[in-house]
Amino acid sequence: MKKRYRIKKNSEIDAIFKHKKIKGDSYFAIYQSDDPEGTHFRFALSIGKKYGNAVARNLVKRRIRMIVNENQKQFIKNKLFVIVIKPQASELSYTDIKTRLSNLFKKSKLVENDNE
């Protein structure tokens, strides 16, 4: 995943949180906003210390970055989003994370509709 797809500035992340367009379930929440100047989507990950130790947090972040990387051609341009990982997500396997996030991407209309 190239770094141009990541949001790093706290001011940008706070602006997305203030926009308050949220979709989620008991494991993840996706906050999203539009980026009028952007030519591609950008995202950030947010995970709390209650999730587990640093190794577990880094593992789930790597997995989610991989899932976003696999779906990057389907994302709609000019979208900014933050994926919030809740502590209950530690119970999920990689395939469960992948299916839940893909359902949330469709639910929040971040991916283009393709008739699968």
BABA-885472 format. One record per residue: x, y, z of N, C-alpha, C in turn. Coordinates in steps of 0.05 Angstrom, whole numbers, padded with zeros to 5 digits, always signed. Example, Ala and Ser with C-alpha at 12.3 -4.5 7.8 and 13.67 -1.06 7.14 Angstrom:
<atoms>
+00264-00114+00156+00246-00090+00156+00264-00066+00156
+00257-00045+00142+00273-00021+00143+00258+00001+00157
</atoms>
This chain:
<atoms>
+00017-00023+00000+00000+00000+00000+00018+00025+00000
+00014+00042-00020+00031+00065-00022+00022+00086-00001
+00041+00102+00008+00035+00121+00029+00017+00144+00020
+00015+00148-00006-00003+00169-00016-00032+00163-00010
-00038+00138-00004-00066+00130+00002-00072+00133+00032
-00053+00142+00048-00057+00144+00077-00062+00172+00086
-00077+00175+00106-00082+00201+00119-00065+00201+00144
-00047+00221+00147-00030+00222+00170-00035+00246+00189
-00046+00267+00178-00049+00291+00194-00073+00288+00213
-00069+00295+00238-00091+00294+00258-00113+00313+00251
-00107+00336+00238-00128+00355+00231-00146+00343+00210
-00135+00328+00191-00152+00315+00171-00170+00293+00183
-00158+00278+00201-00174+00256+00214-00196+00268+00231
-00190+00290+00246-00210+00303+00262-00233+00315+00245
-00226+00325+00221-00246+00336+00203-00265+00313+00193
-00254+00290+00189-00271+00267+00181-00289+00259+00204
-00279+00258+00228-00295+00251+00251-00318+00272+00255
-00312+00297+00250-00332+00318+00254-00354+00317+00232
-00347+00306+00209-00367+00303+00187-00389+00285+00195
-00384+00265+00212-00403+00247+00225-00420+00231+00205
-00408+00221+00184-00421+00202+00166-00409+00175+00174
-00424+00159+00189-00414+00135+00202-00431+00110+00193
-00417+00089+00188-00429+00062+00185-00412+00043+00201
-00424+00024+00213-00408+00005+00229-00424-00018+00240
-00410-00035+00253-00421-00058+00267-00407-00060+00294
-00410-00083+00307-00398-00085+00334-00368-00089+00334
-00356-00092+00310-00327-00097+00308-00312-00073+00295
-00325-00059+00276-00312-00038+00262-00331-00015+00258
-00320+00009+00254-00336+00033+00247-00321+00047+00225
-00335+00057+00205-00323+00072+00183-00334+00100+00183
-00317+00120+00187-00324+00148+00185-00314+00157+00157
-00331+00171+00143-00323+00179+00116-00330+00208+00110
-00316+00219+00090-00320+00246+00081-00311+00247+00052
-00319+00269+00039-00311+00273+00011-00286+00291+00010
-00270+00287-00010-00246+00303-00015-00248+00315-00042
-00256+00341-00044-00260+00352-00071-00234+00355-00087
-00211+00358-00075-00186+00361-00090-00172+00335-00096
-00181+00313-00084-00166+00288-00086-00171+00274-00113
-00151+00259-00121-00153+00244-00145-00156+00214-00139
-00154+00206-00114-00157+00179-00106-00166+00178-00077
-00174+00155-00068-00184+00152-00040-00160+00153-00021
-00165+00160+00004-00145+00160+00025-00158+00150+00050
-00143+00136+00067-00154+00125+00091-00135+00126+00114
-00146+00122+00138-00130+00120+00163-00142+00098+00180
-00126+00087+00198-00135+00067+00217-00134+00078+00245
-00153+00071+00261-00153+00080+00289-00159+00055+00306
-00141+00051+00326-00145+00028+00344-00136+00036+00372
-00151+00028+00392-00146+00036+00419-00128+00016+00434
-00118+00025+00457-00100+00008+00472-00115-00016+00485
-00141-00015+00486-00156-00037+00498-00157-00062+00480
-00148-00059+00455-00149-00081+00436-00131-00104+00445
-00108-00098+00456-00089-00118+00464-00061-00106+00465
-00041-00123+00463-00014-00112+00464-00006-00101+00436
+00017-00089+00434+00026-00076+00409+00028-00096+00386
+00036-00120+00392+00038-00140+00371+00011-00146+00358
-00009-00149+00375-00036-00155+00365-00048-00131+00349
-00043-00107+00359-00052-00083+00345-00039-00080+00318
-00013-00084+00317+00001-00082+00291-00007-00104+00272
-00013-00128+00282-00022-00150+00264-00049-00143+00251
-00068-00133+00266-00094-00127+00255-00091-00103+00236
-00074-00084+00241-00070-00061+00223-00058-00071+00197
-00039-00089+00198-00027-00100+00173-00048-00115+00157
-00065-00130+00171-00086-00145+00157-00105-00127+00143
-00114-00106+00157-00133-00087+00145-00121-00072+00122
-00096-00064+00125-00083-00051+00102-00081-00069+00078
-00077-00094+00082-00077-00114+00060-00104-00116+00047
-00125-00117+00063-00152-00118+00053-00159-00094+00036
-00151-00070+00046-00156-00045+00031-00140-00046+00005
-00115-00056+00007-00098-00057-00017-00111-00076-00038
-00122-00098-00030-00135-00116-00049-00159-00104-00062
-00173-00086-00048-00198-00074-00059-00193-00046-00070
-00168-00037-00073-00163-00009-00079-00174-00001-00106
-00177-00019-00126-00187-00011-00152-00217-00007-00151
-00231-00017-00131-00259-00014-00129-00268+00011-00114
-00250+00023-00099-00258+00047-00083-00264+00070-00101
-00284+00086-00093-00292+00110-00107-00271+00132-00102
-00264+00146-00123-00244+00168-00120-00256+00190-00103
-00238+00207-00092-00245+00230-00076-00259+00223-00050
-00253+00200-00039-00265+00193-00013-00242+00192+00008
-00249+00202+00032-00231+00199+00055-00246+00183+00075
-00233+00164+00088-00246+00148+00108-00227+00139+00130
-00238+00135+00153-00223+00125+00176-00237+00099+00186
-00221+00078+00188-00232+00053+00199-00224+00051+00228
-00245+00051+00245-00240+00048+00274-00244+00019+00281
-00223+00008+00294-00223-00021+00301-00230-00023+00331
-00252-00037+00337-00261-00039+00364-00248-00064+00378
-00247-00064+00404-00233-00086+00418-00245-00114+00413
-00271-00115+00407-00284-00141+00402-00273-00154+00376
-00260-00139+00359-00249-00150+00334-00226-00169+00338
-00215-00170+00362-00193-00188+00368-00202-00217+00366
-00228-00222+00367-00239-00250+00365-00240-00260+00336
-00238-00242+00317-00242-00249+00289-00217-00260+00275
-00221-00278+00256-00199-00287+00240-00197-00269+00215
-00176-00274+00199-00172-00257+00175-00195-00258+00156
-00207-00281+00151-00229-00283+00132-00254-00269+00143
-00258-00270+00170-00281-00256+00182-00277-00226+00179
-00252-00216+00184-00246-00188+00181-00252-00179+00152
-00243-00195+00133-00245-00189+00105-00275-00187+00097
-00291-00206+00105-00319-00206+00098-00334-00183+00112
-00328-00178+00137-00342-00156+00151-00334-00129+00139
-00309-00125+00133-00301-00099+00121-00312-00095+00093
-00312-00117+00077-00323-00114+00050-00353-00107+00051
-00367-00119+00071-00396-00112+00074-00399-00083+00083
-00381-00074+00101-00383-00046+00110-00376-00027+00087
-00356-00034+00070-00350-00017+00047-00374-00014+00029
-00388-00036+00024-00412-00034+00007-00434-00018+00021
-00438-00023+00047-00459-00009+00062-00454+00021+00063
-00429+00029+00065-00422+00057+00066-00418+00070+00039
-00421+00054+00018-00419+00063-00010-00392+00074-00016
-00371+00061-00006-00344+00069-00013-00333+00054-00038
-00345+00032-00044-00337+00017-00068-00358+00020-00090
-00348+00018-00115-00366+00020-00137-00383-00005-00139
-00408-00002-00147-00426-00025-00150-00419-00040-00175
-00410-00065-00170-00405-00083-00193-00423-00107-00188
-00436-00116-00208-00455-00138-00206-00441-00164-00204
-00436-00173-00180-00422-00198-00176-00441-00221-00172
</atoms>
